[in-house]
């Protein structure tokens, strides 16, 4: 079984170097390292170009966000390689040497009958990364830090998640129009409608975020608040795919987020509220297109 790793990067060269080095030192060989560069500055371009054939370098003409980057990376995997699996990660995700080994072993264990396989994402102090907490399929179930068996999930983030070529051919590509936030939840839920998704607790990666905090529009720094437009817009779209009752429940969560803005009373409350309302209302009418890639392996 062969694996392409897809890393999406944007102006984080020191971290990117660490990620590529970790991939190159993986216990199980990564057959292709595909780096999608969202039009980073020249230092990133020069470094990636200097690696030559060690990686497959996809430089984009403009920054189309993480969603667009993963769309292009998976398309490249489908159309330019014949590998069996695609393994996705951000440019601040450092896989442990055995992370891929454990994912591949899990795939074999369940005879490749999976929609997605996700790693256990830890922060630098070995606690769970709050932005990537697992979402167990069984409600109110908490996955132990010491778990070793596969855990069924409802969805997962693109911080170390693996898909088979067959699943990608079936469900298409991540939605570019999402730009950021929610593309991974939507995509893993799309795949889980075909086959179950699982967390592989023995597959560990380190998500080297500056701080181990979850997204929260009521508390986040003001320079990040405009990004929440995408979070609420995209959430409206993918919650609609879950069915009417869950779609309605998402609206209750929006009301709760508005309440938290008033409760926490952080600066620029008006902007925080604007992003919630604007994103939610735009999401009611958001109908992005799902693209499909050609499958090189069929014609190989």
VENQUIJO-V6392 format. One record per backbone hydrogen bond with DSSP energy under -1.0 kcal/mol. CO is the residue of the C=O (numbers start at 0). NH is the residue of the N-H. If there is no record, write none. Layout:
co = [CO/CO]
nh = [NH/NH]
This chain:
co = [1/2/2/3/4/5/6/8/11/12/13/14/15/16/17/18/19/20/22/31/32/33/34/35/36/36/40/41/42/43/44/45/48/50/51/55/57/63/64/65/66/67/68/69/70/71/72/73/74/75/77/83/84/85/86/87/87/88/89/91/93/95/96/97/98/99/100/101/102/103/104/105/106/107/109/111/115/116/117/119/120/121/122/126/128/134/137/143/150/151/157/159/160/161/162/163/164/165/166/167/174/175/177/178/181/182/183/184/185/186/187/190/190/195/196/197/198/199/202/203/204/205/206/210/215/215/220/223/224/225/226/226/227/228/229/230/231/232/233/234/235/239/242/243/244/245/247/248/249/250/251/252/253/254/255/256/257/258/259/260/267/268/269/270/271/272/273/274/275/276/277/278/279/281/290]
nh = [84/30/31/86/33/88/35/37/15/16/17/18/19/20/21/22/23/24/25/4/55/6/57/8/38/59/44/45/46/47/48/49/51/53/54/34/36/67/68/69/70/71/72/73/74/75/76/77/78/79/295/164/3/162/5/159/160/7/92/207/205/98/26/101/102/103/104/105/106/107/108/109/111/110/112/113/197/161/199/204/128/206/125/122/131/153/140/146/198/136/159/118/87/116/85/167/168/169/170/171/177/178/179/66/185/186/187/188/189/190/191/193/194/114/152/117/150/202/119/95/121/93/208/212/218/219/223/226/227/228/229/230/231/232/233/234/235/236/237/238/239/242/246/247/248/249/251/252/253/254/255/256/257/258/259/260/261/262/263/264/271/272/273/274/275/276/277/278/279/280/281/282/283/284/172]
